[in-house]
Amino acid sequence: MTPAARLSAAIDLIAAIDAQRIPAAKALKEWGTAHRYAGSGDRAAIAGLVWDVLRRRASSAFVMDADTPRARVLGMLKLERGLDTEAVAALCDGGRFAPEPLTDAERAALTTRTLEGAPPHVAGDYPEWLDDQLAALFGDQRVAEAAAMASRAPLDLRVNTLKGKRDKVAASLKHLGATETPWSPLGLRIELGADARNPGIQAEQDFIKGAVEVQDEGSQLAALLSGAKPGEQVIDLCAGAGGKTLALAAMMQGKGRLIATDSDKRQLAPIHERLSRAGVHNAEVRAPKGDADPLADIKGSADLVLVDAPCTGTGTWRRNPDAKWRMRPGALEIRLKDQAEVLARAARLVKPGGRIAYVTCSVLPAENVEQVRAFVAAHPDFTPTPPAELAAALWDKADAFLAATWPTPEGLLLTPRRTRTDGFFISVLKRKA
Ligand SMILES: C[S@@+](CC[C@H](N)C(=O)[O-])C[C@H]1O[C@@H](n2cnc3c(N)ncnc32)[C@H](O)[C@@H]1O
């Protein structure tokens, strides 16, 4: 397919997503099935265009002074891809399979309009109803923070110290452009291009033999700051597919007891294969069966309970720009209730002197600082660890890391703009001995 034909396909896909109100991933899959002649390069390029439009949905429409699928695609080419008017016109030449030629109004918008005068939620590309919360947290910086949350994310990897060393894995993944991440001592980063092509990490020997896992650096840091140690009893209460379970296991060096559970046994499905590939032998996966509590035998004995809480996922918008436009206020209310419940459950599992690591991949204060404040008010035997003490886990990088984050007495907030990670909130709550 020509670049112009790919652009036409992206416009059609954006129209279909609008009209059918379906997730972008589903629309892309259906398009692929209906257009089997399109090669993998075409599909990746078209997916890249669609994801970029979703990143810049509001600002692209604003800059074109029109909110149609075509306007959003053209506006994205200007704002996200940096194309000038002539370059856009060259793609829209009206040829076979190409978009219609630019109108005078489109030409004028592409040439003269900017984001000046756009309201913050438009310039920052986020739903208007979240503006109060983002303003309360970031103030005047919310547009810059949100713009970083809308940018493309790299592919981050965590080296599994049960199977490999970072320098060795970095050397063997050099052909993919892997470099060290800024903070995590175990992180490697591969920058991705505009098309949505995965560099094929799953086919690498290091991945197959379990020396490396896909994990955003923010998620790696959340596990690291929990301070899991060899010999401890550690419970991963919201283990899901096990991303943090694997990181905790490596920190425990195979010593101690690691229990992974989740309220939804389907979420746990991939964990077994991942634990086995990573060479973890001290983890027990407890899937829920009916109404029975899979942790009924544990009361006040855990050194560490990790609550990787169900959340709105605002911190991962850069990996899933579709999600932010699909998010509704009701979803936040449900998450807040779930978070309070999981925290209360964690409190019953922790031993005196033990700790809860509360983690969300959201930047919203209601899910983070406010949730911790409410928990501590109801559980006065728990105290949040001061930010500097948390950051100390990063040794020589501790000061720079602390300065990069958004610290509060309740915990540390990481954001794409500040730490170049997904957005994460990390609080470690110590129980009185
Ligand atoms: C952020 S995801 C976990 C991601 C996972 N820890 C990882 O690092 O790959 C949150 C998980 O919490 C689970 N969950 C939701 N409500 C829960 C509850 N009340 N108790 C335990 N788990 C819950 C969800 O099923 C989901 O798998």
The ligand as an SDF file (V2000), in Angstrom:
LIG
                    3D

 27 29  0  0  0  0  0  0  0  0999 V2000
   -3.1300   -3.3640   38.1570 C   0  0  0  0  0  0  0  0  0  0  0  0
   -3.7730   -4.9280   37.8820 S   0  0  0  0  0  0  0  0  0  0  0  0
   -2.4940   -6.0120   38.4010 C   0  0  0  0  0  0  0  0  0  0  0  0
   -1.2720   -6.0280   37.5190 C   0  0  0  0  0  0  0  0  0  0  0  0
   -0.2440   -7.0180   37.9590 C   0  0  0  0  0  0  0  0  0  0  0  0
    0.0810   -6.9060   39.3620 N   0  0  0  0  0  0  0  0  0  0  0  0
    1.0450   -6.8770   37.1690 C   0  0  0  0  0  0  0  0  0  0  0  0
    2.0210   -6.2570   37.6470 O   0  0  0  0  0  0  0  0  0  0  0  0
    1.1010   -7.4210   36.0420 O   0  0  0  0  0  0  0  0  0  0  0  0
   -4.9230   -5.0710   39.2010 C   0  0  0  0  0  0  0  0  0  0  0  0
   -5.4810   -6.4670   39.4720 C   0  0  0  0  0  0  0  0  0  0  0  0
   -6.2930   -6.3620   40.6430 O   0  0  0  0  0  0  0  0  0  0  0  0
   -7.2890   -7.3680   40.5450 C   0  0  0  0  0  0  0  0  0  0  0  0
   -8.3260   -7.0360   41.5360 N   0  0  0  0  0  0  0  0  0  0  0  0
   -9.3800   -6.2210   41.4240 C   0  0  0  0  0  0  0  0  0  0  0  0
  -10.0810   -6.1620   42.5790 N   0  0  0  0  0  0  0  0  0  0  0  0
   -9.4310   -6.9610   43.4460 C   0  0  0  0  0  0  0  0  0  0  0  0
   -9.6580   -7.3460   44.7870 C   0  0  0  0  0  0  0  0  0  0  0  0
  -10.7030   -6.8750   45.4700 N   0  0  0  0  0  0  0  0  0  0  0  0
   -8.7830   -8.2050   45.3740 N   0  0  0  0  0  0  0  0  0  0  0  0
   -7.7240   -8.6920   44.6660 C   0  0  0  0  0  0  0  0  0  0  0  0
   -7.4750   -8.3680   43.3900 N   0  0  0  0  0  0  0  0  0  0  0  0
   -8.3040   -7.5170   42.7890 C   0  0  0  0  0  0  0  0  0  0  0  0
   -7.6930   -7.3210   39.0950 C   0  0  0  0  0  0  0  0  0  0  0  0
   -8.2830   -8.5590   38.7080 O   0  0  0  0  0  0  0  0  0  0  0  0
   -6.3640   -7.0610   38.3880 C   0  0  0  0  0  0  0  0  0  0  0  0
   -5.7690   -8.2610   37.9450 O   0  0  0  0  0  0  0  0  0  0  0  0
  1  2  1  0
  2  3  1  0
  2 10  1  0
  3  4  1  0
  4  5  1  0
  5  6  1  0
  5  7  1  0
  7  8  2  0
  7  9  1  0
 10 11  1  0
 11 12  1  0
 11 26  1  0
 12 13  1  0
 13 14  1  0
 13 24  1  0
 14 15  1  0
 14 23  1  0
 15 16  2  0
 16 17  1  0
 17 18  1  0
 17 23  2  0
 18 19  1  0
 18 20  2  0
 20 21  1  0
 21 22  2  0
 22 23  1  0
 24 25  1  0
 24 26  1  0
 26 27  1  0
M  CHG  2   2   1   9  -1
M  END
$$$$
